[in-house]
Amino acid sequence: MADRQYDARFEHLLRELAPQVLGAVARRFRDFSSAEDAVQEAMIAAFTQWPQEGVPENPRGWLIQVACRRMTDQMRGEIARRQRETAVAAETENLASLLEIEADMDADDTLVLLFMCCHPALTPSSAIALTLRAVGGLTTAEIANAFLVPEATMAQRISRAKQTIKASGAPFRLPSPHERAGRLPAVLHVLYLIFSEGYTSSIGSHLQRFDLAREAIRLTRNTKTLLPENAEVAGLLALMLLTDARRAARNGPDEELIPLDKQDRYLWDRVEISEGIELLTAALAKGSVGLYQLQAAIAAVHDEAERAEDTDWPQILALYELLQRVSPSPMVTLNHAIAAAMVHGPDKGLQLLRALDADPRLASHYRLDAVRAHLLEKTGDYEAAIKHYRVAAARTTSIPERNYLMTQAARLAGD
Amino acid sequence: MKYILMMAGTKSDFEGYARWSKEDLQANVAFMRTFSRELKDTGVFVSTEGLGWPSEAKLVRAGKNGEPITDGVFPESKEFLAGYWIIDVESPEQAYKIAARASQAPGAGRKPANMAIEVRPVLSGHADLGL
C-alpha cells in the first residue's frame, strides 16, 4: 500500500469526496463500520486506476458504485481481499440505485460523520484516527506515518474504534440540536488535537509526515461551512490560523525550538494572520466568548506585535484573567502567571506559581519548573533558575523541549 | 539482519551530561541528527528512540489483583538505557562499524565521549527452513 503510485491532483479531489461517499453508503446500508472499509477500498482503487484511465465523469458516483459493490460482495460472502481490483465500467443495472443513492445524500452527511467519529465513548487517539480516515479521507498508512506507529497498529486502532461505535448503537443521523451542543466540544477538541500534533512536530519529521496542521485547518474550515453560525468553530479556525502563521519561525537552522520572543517575525505569514483576525472579529461580534475565541484573541495580540517588545501584555493579561473564569485549568494559570510577570514583574509571576505547587495535576509536570526557571532567571536568581531548568529537562517527554531546557541551564551555568 | 545499538549510562552519567556547556550540548545534538540521517541515506535505518530521564523510570510489578505496584528505587550503579537505534544490515561487522561511528559522538569539552555502545542481534519472526 505504501508503494502505491498516485497523482497529487487526485489526492485533493478524493479527500474532498471521501466523507460524502461514506455518508451516502453508510446511510444506504445502515452500517458505518463496513461502509468505512468499503469506501477505503474504493479510494485505493481510485488511486490506482484514475492515473491510468483518467478521472471518471462522475467521480463521486464512481466511488459510490465501487464501494456499494464491495458492500454487496461482502454481504454475499465472496472471496475477500481482491487487492486494488475494481470494476470500472458503469453497469446499467447499478445506475438506477446510484441515482437513488445520490438523491438521498444530505449536505449534512459530513457533519454526521464528524459527530460519529468524535463519539464520547472513544479515546482521543481513536477519535483522531477515525476522524482523519472517515472525514479527512486519509489512508491508514498516512495516519500511521503521521503518528509514528506501524500501519498495522493504526489499522487495528481504527477497527476497534468502529466496533466501539457499532456497539454504542449510534444511528447514522445528526445528533439533535440539544445533543449537538453537548457533543460539539468533543468534535472541536479532536480537531484541535490534530492541529496541535501537526504544529508541534519538528520540521525534520514534518517533511516526511503528512501535514496534519494543514489537514486540521481544512477539516475545521469544512466544519465552519457546515455550521456557519457557530462562534466556537470560527474561534477554533481563527486560533489555528493565528498559530500556524508562526510556523516558519518556530525552529532554528538546527531544528532547535525558538521561543516566541526570539522569533523572526518577518517569517510570520501575514495572510494567515489577517484571515485569523477577520474570523475572530466576526466570532466575537456574535457575543459569545468561549475557550477558542479567547485563545485566538491571545494569539492575535501576539501576532499583531511587530516586535516582541511591542506586545500588548496588559491586554494578554486581561484575556488570561477572562480565560481563567471561562475555562480554568492549571495550564491557563501557568500562562496567566507568565503574562502577570510581563506586566507586574517576575516576582508577581513567581507568587502566582506558588498557588500551583499544591495542584496534583501539575505536581510533576515539566512546564511548572520550566516557567519557574524562566521567571527566576529574570529575577537574577541564576542558581535556582538552573536547578529548575534541569528538573524541567528531566521531566519533559519531548526531545526538542529537553534540548532547549538543557541549553538554557548550560547557558546560565556558563555565564 | 537487524541489530539494536544501545546507549546507556548510570544516573551520575546522566547528571554529568546535564552539566555540559551549551556548545557541547549543541554539538552532541547535531551529531545525533547527522548520524540518524546517514543511517537513513544508506538505507539501513529501521528506528531510533530517545528515552526519558532516569528520574522518570519506574519498576512495575503486579500486585495481588494484578494492579500495578510501582517503585522508583534503583541501585546507584544501575545503567539506564538512554536511547537506541535499530538498523538492518548485511553483517555483524557492518553493525559494529556503525556502532563505532555512534561512539564518536562528541562529549564534554568537545572530545569524543567514546561511549561504549552495546550491539545485539534483533531476533526475527522467521522460522528456520533447516535446509
Contacts between the chains, C-beta under 8 A, distances in Angstrom:
chain1	res1	chain2	res2	distance
A	204	B	33	7.5
A	254	B	26	7.2
A	254	B	29	7.1
A	254	B	30	6.0
A	254	B	33	7.3
A	255	B	33	7.2
A	256	B	26	7.9
A	256	B	29	7.8
A	390	B	18	5.4
A	393	B	18	6.6
A	393	B	53	7.5
A	394	B	18	7.5
A	394	B	53	3.9
A	394	B	55	5.0
A	394	B	56	6.9
A	395	B	53	7.2
A	395	B	55	7.5
A	395	B	56	6.7
A	397	B	52	6.2
A	399	B	50	5.3
A	403	B	25	7.1
A	403	B	29	5.5
A	406	B	18	6.1
A	406	B	25	5.6
A	407	B	22	5.3
A	407	B	25	5.6
A	407	B	26	6.9
A	409	B	18	7.1
A	410	B	19	7.7
A	410	B	20	6.3
A	410	B	21	5.5
A	410	B	22	4.0
A	410	B	24	7.8
A	410	B	25	5.6
A	411	B	22	4.9
A	413	B	19	7.0
A	413	B	21	7.7
A	414	B	21	5.5
A	414	B	22	5.9
